Amino acid sequence: MIRSAGEFANKVNYIHDNPVRWNLVERAEDYEFSSAKFYLTRFGDPYLEVAGFDDFALDGLLESFYSVLD
């Protein structure tokens, strides 16, 4: 269960880093089935800054996802 925006950021970063840790790609955004490329093009970095990532930032992130789906 994710209880805070900081925990959300940690989980996203962990998921993005999995293909890199398993030596499938050198950069997270190069993995075909990852959302890291979306984060890179939308926010300039595939990884979320955990420090200071609060509920307000999470709301903005979710709005960005929903706007892509529309």
N, C-alpha and C positions, 0 to 999 in steps of 0.2 A: 504494500500500500504506500502510495506517495502522499505525504502529509504537508509538504511545503514546496515552494518554488525552487528552493535550493536543492532539495532531493530530486526534483524533476530534472534540473540541470545536470546533476551527477549521473542520473540514469541515462539521459540522452548522450552525454559524453562517453559513458561506458559502452553504450551500444555502437556509437560511431567508431570507437576505437577497436572494437572486436576484430574486424577484418585486418587491421594493421597488426595487432598482436599475433594473429594467426598467420602472418606473412602472406596474406592473399593479395595485398596491395601495399604500396608505400605510403599513400595518403588516403585518409578516410573517404574523401570525396571521389576517389577513383573506383570505389567499389560500386558495382552496377545496382545493387539492390538496397543501397543505403540512402537515408534521407540527408546525409552529410552534404551532398551536392546542393540540395535545396537550401540548407543553412548557409553554405558558403556564398551562393549567389544572392540570397536575400539579406544576409546579415554580415557578410564579409569574413566569416570564420565558421567552420563546421562545428566548432566546440563552443558551448555556452560558458560564459564567465560565471562561475559559481558564486564567488564573493559579490555580494550586492545584488544578486539575482532574486528579485522579490516578486510578490504576487502581481504587482503592476506590470513588471516586465513579462511575466508569464501571460497575462491577459493580452498584451501586445503581440506576443509570439503566436498565441492561439488565433487572434484576429488575422494575422498574416496567413496562417494555414487555411482558415475559412475563406479568405478572399481568393486564394488559388483554386479552391474547390468550386466556387461560384461560376 
